[in-house]
Amino acid sequence: MKHKNKIAGLFIALIFCLSYSIDYISYKMGPNSYSMDPDNISPDLIWGLLGEKVQRVILISLDSCNPDYIRPDIMPHLWEFMFYTGCMFINAETILSSDTVSGHTSMLTGAFPNTTKIFGNQYANVSLWFHPFPGFMAPHKFFDYDIRQAKTIIEALEPDLKIGTHFISSKWLHWMLAWESDSWVGPEYKIEFSQGAPRYLPASSYSWANPNYQSQVGNGYGEMLPMDHWTINALIESLRNEKFPQNFYFVNIGYTDETGHVYGARNAMAERQLREVDNLLHRLFLEIISLGKFFSTLFVITSDHGMETIHDEGVNLQALLEGAGIPCYIHHEGGSAYIGLPFLENKTAGYNKTKEFTLKYLELINSRYWLFDAIVPSENFSDYNLPTDGAAGDIFLSFRKGARIRTNTIPAHANGDHGSINEQKIVMIWMGPDIKQRGIIFNEDPVSICDIVPTIGNITGWDISECSVDGRILEELFN
């Protein structure tokens, strides 16, 4: 009897040891072995980056993400992956106006607005800016991007049949920046709620080939996944697709922007959304690790602009100017504005007097209401990399932090907004092969959103010569 009990005990102990061994081996071989816990860092994650060559680039835009959001208490997963596999510039800037369309245009072209001619979310033809009657609002050309004068990296890579490109955006950026992309995913339906930010449901160029694609990435009124979820789902589905592998992925994660506009910046709702984004990025990183593609992927994580809470709804600037006898058109871009003065042939003395008077009157308004951080006449536009060909009007205004203006037709945004100099600070994270720096780069001079394209071209060896690049190669990443 005792002999049988000993055999049974040994058998149970053997099963326990075997199960523990299997669990340990699974742990070491599975995604958990790549934990970013600083007390238990797997050396495989660090050394796995050595000797690998970049086979794909994933450029992720965290829409409206302020750089101070990248902290271990808000985005711990991104922080730890960045800290051990790459680096973040402490001082990075977008362009003016610090808006979605202009920011992403410069991000994907490597060019400033004085080259791209895209200086905001909208475009208004300067020839329409004059009308003799006060209160006239010139018609806009919404999203008429035939006027863009610089090619994106996607358009530059299009002739190379060996390089596939995929454009994923939770906003309508694919309409203007994904023209030559091999495939795209973008929003199709906008769902409004009585409270909270709207949600968007995706459409895709894949739909014709795969009728189930939208359900795979989370579309459908029944599921109602926030757009960041189906954006990451779409990226993962594309990375899993070995039949149509891609080399360059652009991904816009946009719900941070929607949340900021509705609730403002640096509050509980913003942090809640950022933690959700952090979990989605963590899921993405673990998925890429499980696919065996992490060590051959270059990640660039940035933002198109920042976000600030609006405390002051401001005054009706258009009414003030018209009350002073200044006929003008105000092209409003959130935290900034472009003023177009009467177009007088050959810029006559009358024009010059009007402009001089307008500048002095704006200074007077600012001394009373404290609205602007910068009042810039067109002759100084080049200092801000704004178009100097007349397209951006005659005077550029950047509103102070937390302040906005109103016009006769456009109210001030009540909660959160961007567009000014104050929202130029952005996230700039690089992770992957060839990135020698680790942790935070404390750079005194800001790096630019326009530096992304030339640096990607340098790392990958891709031919981006068709891009009209104004940015530089970030050599400090390789030292």
C-alpha positions in Angstrom: 0.0 0.0 0.0 2.9 2.3 1.0 4.6 1.4 -2.3 1.6 2.4 -4.3 1.3 5.7 -2.4 4.9 6.5 -3.2 4.4 5.8 -6.9 1.2 8.0 -6.9 3.1 10.8 -5.1 6.0 10.6 -7.6 3.5 10.6 -10.5 1.8 13.7 -9.1 5.1 15.5 -8.5 6.2 14.6 -12.1 3.0 16.1 -13.5 3.5 19.2 -11.5 7.1 19.6 -12.6 6.2 19.0 -16.2 3.3 21.5 -16.1 5.6 24.1 -14.5 8.3 23.5 -17.1 5.8 23.9 -20.0 4.5 27.1 -18.4 8.0 28.4 -18.0 9.0 27.6 -21.5 5.8 29.2 -22.8 6.6 32.3 -20.8 10.1 32.5 -22.2 9.1 31.9 -25.7 5.9 34.0 -25.8 5.2 37.7 -25.8 5.6 38.0 -22.0 9.3 37.4 -22.4 9.4 40.8 -23.9 8.0 42.5 -20.9 9.1 46.1 -20.5 9.1 45.7 -16.7 12.4 47.6 -15.8 13.0 45.1 -13.0 12.8 42.1 -15.4 14.0 43.2 -18.8 14.7 40.4 -21.2 18.1 40.9 -22.9 16.6 39.4 -26.0 14.6 42.5 -26.6 17.7 44.7 -26.5 20.0 42.4 -28.4 17.4 41.5 -30.9 17.7 45.0 -32.4 21.3 44.5 -33.1 22.2 43.3 -36.6 18.6 43.7 -37.9 17.8 45.7 -41.0 14.7 47.8 -41.5 12.1 46.0 -43.6 9.2 48.2 -42.8 8.4 51.6 -41.3 5.3 52.4 -39.2 4.7 56.1 -38.9 2.1 56.7 -36.2 0.5 60.1 -35.6 -1.1 60.5 -32.2 -3.4 63.4 -33.2 -3.2 66.4 -30.8 -0.9 64.6 -28.4 1.1 67.0 -26.3 4.7 65.8 -25.5 4.1 66.0 -21.8 1.5 63.3 -22.1 4.3 60.7 -22.7 4.9 59.9 -19.1 5.1 56.5 -17.2 2.0 57.3 -15.2 -0.1 58.0 -18.3 1.4 55.9 -21.1 3.5 53.3 -19.3 3.7 50.8 -22.1 4.8 53.3 -24.7 7.2 54.9 -22.2 9.0 51.6 -21.5 9.2 50.4 -25.1 10.6 53.8 -26.0 13.0 53.9 -23.2 14.5 50.5 -23.9 14.3 50.3 -27.7 14.5 53.9 -28.8 14.4 57.5 -27.8 12.3 60.7 -27.6 13.3 64.2 -28.4 12.3 66.5 -25.5 11.9 69.5 -27.9 10.0 68.9 -31.2 7.8 71.2 -33.1 5.2 71.1 -35.9 4.5 73.9 -38.4 2.1 76.8 -38.4 -0.8 76.8 -38.4 -0.6 73.9 -36.0 -3.6 72.1 -37.5 -4.4 68.6 -38.7 -4.2 69.0 -42.4 -1.2 71.3 -42.5 0.6 69.2 -39.8 0.1 65.9 -41.6 1.0 67.4 -44.9 4.4 68.6 -43.6 4.8 65.3 -41.7 4.4 63.2 -44.9 6.2 65.6 -47.3 9.1 66.8 -45.2 8.3 70.4 -46.3 7.2 73.6 -44.6 4.0 75.4 -45.6 5.9 77.9 -47.7 6.8 74.9 -49.9 3.6 72.8 -49.7 1.2 75.8 -49.8 -0.9 74.1 -47.2 -1.0 76.3 -44.1 -4.2 75.1 -42.2 -7.2 72.9 -42.4 -8.8 74.9 -45.2 -7.6 76.8 -48.2 -9.0 80.1 -49.4 -8.1 81.7 -52.7 -6.5 85.1 -52.0 -8.2 86.5 -55.1 -11.6 86.1 -53.3 -10.6 87.9 -50.2 -11.6 91.4 -51.1 -15.2 92.7 -51.2 -16.2 96.3 -50.8 -19.0 95.5 -48.3 -18.2 94.9 -44.6 -19.1 91.5 -43.2 -18.5 89.7 -46.5 -17.1 86.2 -46.0 -15.1 85.0 -49.0 -16.0 81.4 -50.1 -13.7 78.7 -49.0 -12.1 75.9 -51.1 -12.5 73.1 -48.6 -9.9 70.3 -49.2 -9.0 71.5 -52.7 -5.6 69.9 -52.6 -4.6 70.3 -56.2 -2.8 73.3 -54.8 -0.4 71.2 -52.7 3.1 71.8 -54.2 5.1 69.0 -52.6 4.9 65.2 -52.9 4.4 62.9 -50.0 6.8 60.1 -49.2 4.0 57.8 -50.4 3.9 59.5 -53.8 7.7 59.4 -54.0 7.8 55.7 -53.3 4.9 54.8 -55.7 7.1 54.1 -58.8 9.2 51.5 -56.8 7.1 48.3 -57.2 9.1 46.6 -54.5 7.9 49.0 -51.8 4.3 48.7 -50.7 2.5 51.5 -48.9 -0.6 51.4 -46.6 -2.5 54.5 -45.3 -4.7 54.1 -42.2 -6.5 57.1 -40.8 -9.4 57.6 -38.4 -9.9 61.0 -40.0 -10.5 62.1 -43.6 -6.8 62.5 -44.4 -6.9 59.7 -47.0 -8.9 62.0 -49.3 -6.0 64.4 -49.6 -2.8 62.5 -48.7 -3.3 58.9 -49.8 -3.6 59.4 -53.5 -0.8 57.0 -54.5 -1.0 54.6 -51.6 -1.3 51.0 -52.5 -4.2 50.6 -50.0 -6.0 52.7 -47.4 -8.4 52.6 -44.6 -10.4 55.7 -43.6 -13.6 56.8 -42.0 -16.9 56.6 -43.9 -19.6 57.2 -41.4 -19.7 59.8 -38.7 -21.9 59.0 -35.7 -22.9 61.9 -33.5 -23.8 61.6 -29.8 -25.8 63.9 -27.7 -22.8 64.0 -25.3 -19.2 63.2 -25.9 -17.0 63.1 -28.9 -18.3 61.7 -32.2 -17.3 58.3 -33.5 -16.4 57.2 -37.0 -16.7 53.9 -38.8 -14.2 52.8 -41.4 -14.2 52.2 -45.1 -11.3 50.6 -47.0 -9.8 50.1 -50.4 -9.6 46.4 -49.3 -13.3 46.1 -49.2 -13.6 45.1 -52.9 -11.2 42.2 -52.4 -12.3 41.1 -48.9 -16.0 41.6 -48.1 -15.3 40.6 -44.5 -12.6 43.2 -44.0 -14.7 45.8 -42.3 -16.1 43.4 -39.8 -12.5 42.2 -39.1 -11.3 45.6 -38.2 -14.4 46.4 -36.1 -16.9 48.1 -38.3 -20.7 47.9 -37.9 -23.2 49.9 -36.0 -23.6 47.0 -33.6 -20.0 47.1 -32.4 -19.5 50.9 -32.3 -15.8 50.6 -31.6 -14.1 53.9 -31.1 -12.0 54.8 -34.2 -8.7 54.2 -32.5 -9.6 50.6 -32.0 -10.4 49.9 -35.7 -7.4 51.9 -36.7 -5.1 49.6 -34.7 -7.1 46.5 -35.8 -6.6 47.6 -39.5 -2.9 47.9 -39.0 -2.6 44.5 -37.3 -4.7 42.9 -40.1 -2.4 44.4 -42.6 0.8 43.2 -40.8 -0.7 39.7 -40.7 -1.4 39.7 -44.4 1.6 37.9 -46.0 -0.1 37.9 -49.4 0.1 41.7 -49.7 3.0 42.8 -47.4 3.6 46.5 -47.1 6.8 48.4 -46.3 5.5 51.8 -45.3 2.5 52.3 -43.0 1.1 55.6 -42.1 -1.4 55.5 -39.1 -3.4 58.3 -37.7 -4.9 57.7 -34.3 -7.4 60.5 -34.0 -9.7 60.1 -30.9 -7.2 62.0 -28.8 -8.0 65.1 -30.9 -11.8 64.5 -30.7 -11.5 64.2 -26.9 -9.4 67.3 -26.6 -11.8 69.4 -28.6 -14.8 68.3 -26.5 -13.2 68.2 -23.0 -10.0 70.3 -23.3 -6.4 69.3 -22.5 -4.7 67.8 -19.5 -7.7 66.6 -17.6 -9.2 63.3 -16.5 -10.9 62.6 -19.8 -7.7 63.3 -21.8 -5.7 61.0 -19.6 -8.3 58.3 -19.8 -8.2 58.4 -23.6 -4.4 58.4 -23.6 -4.3 55.3 -21.4 -6.6 53.6 -23.9 -4.2 54.5 -26.7 -1.3 53.2 -24.6 -3.1 49.8 -24.2 -3.7 49.7 -28.0 -0.1 50.4 -28.7 1.0 47.8 -26.3 -1.3 45.3 -28.0 0.2 46.3 -31.4 3.8 45.9 -30.1 3.1 42.4 -28.7 1.4 41.4 -32.0 4.4 42.5 -34.0 6.7 40.6 -31.7 4.6 37.5 -32.1 4.8 37.9 -35.9 8.6 38.0 -35.7 8.6 41.5 -37.2 9.4 43.8 -34.2 13.2 43.8 -34.6 13.0 44.7 -38.3 10.5 47.5 -37.9 11.3 51.2 -37.6 8.7 53.0 -35.5 8.2 56.8 -35.7 5.6 58.0 -33.2 4.8 61.7 -33.4 1.8 64.1 -33.4 0.6 66.7 -35.9 0.1 69.4 -33.2 -0.7 69.8 -29.5 -3.9 70.8 -27.7 -4.7 73.5 -25.2 -7.8 74.2 -23.1 -9.7 77.3 -24.1 -10.5 79.6 -21.1 -11.4 82.8 -23.0 -14.0 82.8 -25.7 -12.6 86.0 -26.9 -14.1 89.0 -28.8 -15.5 89.4 -32.3 -12.3 90.5 -34.1 -14.1 90.9 -37.4 -16.6 93.3 -35.8 -13.8 95.3 -34.2 -11.9 95.7 -37.4 -14.9 96.6 -39.5 -16.0 99.1 -36.8 -12.7 100.8 -37.3 -13.3 101.0 -41.0 -11.0 98.2 -42.0 -12.6 96.0 -44.7 -11.0 92.5 -44.5 -11.5 88.8 -44.6 -10.5 86.7 -41.6 -9.5 83.1 -42.4 -9.9 81.4 -39.1 -7.7 78.4 -38.2 -8.5 77.6 -34.6 -5.6 79.1 -32.7 -4.6 81.4 -35.5 -6.0 83.6 -38.2 -4.9 85.0 -41.6 -6.2 88.5 -42.4 -6.7 89.4 -46.0 -6.9 93.2 -46.7 -8.5 94.9 -49.8 -6.7 93.8 -52.9 -5.6 96.9 -54.6 -3.8 96.7 -57.9 0.0 96.9 -57.7 -0.2 97.1 -53.9 -0.7 100.9 -54.0 0.0 103.4 -51.3 -3.7 103.0 -50.2 -3.0 99.4 -49.5 0.2 100.1 -47.6 -1.7 102.7 -45.4 -4.5 100.2 -44.7 -2.0 97.6 -43.7 0.0 99.9 -41.5 -3.2 101.1 -39.8 -4.5 97.6 -39.4 -1.2 96.5 -37.7 -1.4 99.4 -35.3 -5.1 98.8 -34.5 -4.4 95.1 -33.8 -1.7 96.2 -31.3 -4.2 98.4 -29.7 -6.8 95.6 -29.5 -4.1 93.4 -28.0 -3.2 95.9 -25.3 -6.8 95.9 -24.2 -7.9 92.3 -24.7 -4.5 90.4 -24.7 -5.5 88.1 -27.5 -2.3 87.5 -29.5 1.2 86.1 -29.0 2.3 87.1 -32.4 1.1 89.7 -35.0 3.1 89.0 -38.2 2.9 91.1 -41.4 3.4 89.2 -44.7 6.9 90.6 -45.2 7.9 88.5 -42.2 6.0 85.3 -43.1 9.3 83.6 -44.2 10.4 83.7 -40.5 7.5 81.4 -39.7 7.8 79.3 -42.9 4.5 80.5 -44.1 3.7 81.1 -47.8 5.0 84.4 -49.1 3.1 84.3 -52.5 0.0 86.0 -51.1 -2.0 82.8 -50.5 -1.9 83.3 -46.7 -3.0 86.9 -46.9 -1.4 90.0 -45.4 -1.3 89.4 -41.6 -0.9 86.3 -39.5 -2.2 86.2 -36.0 -1.3 83.6 -33.3 -3.6 83.7 -30.3 -2.2 83.5 -26.8 -2.5 80.3 -24.8 -6.1 79.6 -23.9 -7.6 82.5 -25.9 -9.6 82.5 -29.2 -11.5 85.0 -31.3 -14.9 85.1 -32.9 -15.9 86.4 -36.3 -19.4 87.2 -37.6 -19.9 83.6 -38.6 -17.5 81.5 -36.5 -17.9 81.2 -32.7 -14.9 80.5 -30.5 -14.3 76.9 -29.5 -15.5 76.4 -26.0 -13.2 73.7 -24.6 -10.1 72.7 -26.5 -8.3 73.8 -29.7 -5.0 74.2 -31.6 -3.5 76.2 -34.4 -1.3 78.7 -32.6 2.4 78.8 -31.6 1.4 77.4 -28.2 0.3 74.1 -29.8 3.4 73.6 -31.9 5.1 71.3 -29.4 4.7 67.7 -30.5 5.8 64.1 -29.7 8.8 62.8 -31.5 9.7 59.1 -30.7 12.0 56.8 -32.8 12.4 53.1 -32.1 14.0 50.3 -34.0 17.1 49.2 -35.9 19.8 51.9 -36.4 18.5 54.0 -33.5 21.4 54.1 -31.1 20.1 56.6 -28.6 18.0 55.4 -25.6 15.6 57.3 -23.4 15.3 61.1 -23.6 17.3 63.3 -25.9 17.5 66.7 -24.1 17.9 68.9 -27.3 17.9 72.6 -26.8 17.1 73.4 -30.5 13.8 71.9 -31.6 13.7 69.2 -34.2 10.9 69.6 -36.8 8.1 67.5 -38.0 9.7 68.1 -41.4 12.7 66.0 -40.3 10.8 62.8 -40.3 10.8 62.1 -44.1 14.5 62.7 -44.7 15.5 60.7 -41.7 13.3 57.7 -42.8 14.9 58.0 -46.3 18.3 57.9 -44.8 17.7 54.9 -42.6 15.9 52.8 -45.2 17.8 53.9 -48.3 14.6 54.5 -50.1 14.6 57.0 -52.9 12.7 60.1 -51.8 14.4 62.5 -54.2 11.0 63.5 -55.5 10.1 65.0 -52.1 10.7 68.7 -51.8 12.3 68.2 -48.4 13.0 71.2 -46.1 13.8 69.2 -43.1 17.1 67.5 -42.1 18.4 64.1 -41.3 18.4 63.6 -37.5 22.0 62.5 -37.2 21.8 62.6 -33.4 19.7 59.4 -33.5 22.7 57.4 -34.8 25.4 58.7 -32.4 
